């Protein structure tokens, strides 16, 4: 199983502790974390290639986690694409960050966390709800 983690490219370094926490939790449940920004960098002139690659990578995932503590258009595009593909969508943000109405409005699970301990507890609870469906062979992607 694989989880696409969508995050602001401009804030990836400041969110690294959070991303490491998310990745560790996913690995606990044998879910491979996939952070697009860690695998590819593109020049501005290659925006079509970048989005084609992002969509292809999302197609290979079983769920998408949108970390929106820093709002970015790309996160919304990736989340919307995943939703259109019926891929379960998790909305994550730090409680003191601005709310993303668009990503929150299409998400299946919402997590507002204060710190990594809080994030770990909430993400674990959400995963325990969805894992039986994903592992049971029920294809919720339509």
Secondary structure, DSSP 8 states (H G I E B T S, - for coil): -EEEEEE-GGGTTTTHHHHHHHHHHHHHTT-EEEEHHHH----GGGHHHHHHHHHHHHHT-SEEEEE-SS--HHHHHHHHHHHHTT-EEEEEEETTS---HHHHHH-SEEEEESSHHHHHHHHHHHHHHHHHHHHTT-----
